[in-house]
């Protein structure tokens, strides 16, 4: 069965709400894959070399700190390099904080979409269920005195399917978003500590 026939079958079974939910799930999956690639490319959570550079800088070993920093592939390395090469520059701390915030905002791009999917999917599923129940009871009323219990049961089954699909889309999306947000929160703490270490090291001598 080709994808078009599959979509038509879902449309006839669950109505347009199921199709909308499936489209939302595909988009959410695509955003999640992109964020995983972005986090990997930026070195999120992988700061071993950067931490060694910060430790050397804090101990006063400027040469080793710069050498280790040059080996780091973290997105924070350019910011820390600027801080190391221009110590005491007026307004440097505020500018670096702004640039770090901008970098972290880039990591958070797409979170709002995932949050929208996680919140909207159950509501769409419930909406589809209400529409399905209305249709089921309308069919029951049309049948008049010759009521077939299977007619009502079948309508309810189809109606409840939209709620199930909505929850199936919302729950993994919410879990993925929570994981991304926790990683970003840890990055924010690390970035703040790294900048403060470079700007105010324990060993201030060169």
Secondary structure, DSSP 8 states (H G I E B T S, - for coil): --HHHHHHHHHHHH-HHHHHHHHHHHHHHHHHHHHHHHHHHHTTT--HHHHHHHHHHHTT-HHHHHHHHHH---TTHHHHHHHHHSTT-TTHHHHHHHHHHHHHHHHHTTHHHHHHHHHHHHHHHHHHHHHHHHHHHHHHHHHTTS--HHHHHHHHHHHHHHHHHHHHHHHHHHHHHHHHHHHHHHHHHHHHHHHHHHHT-S----
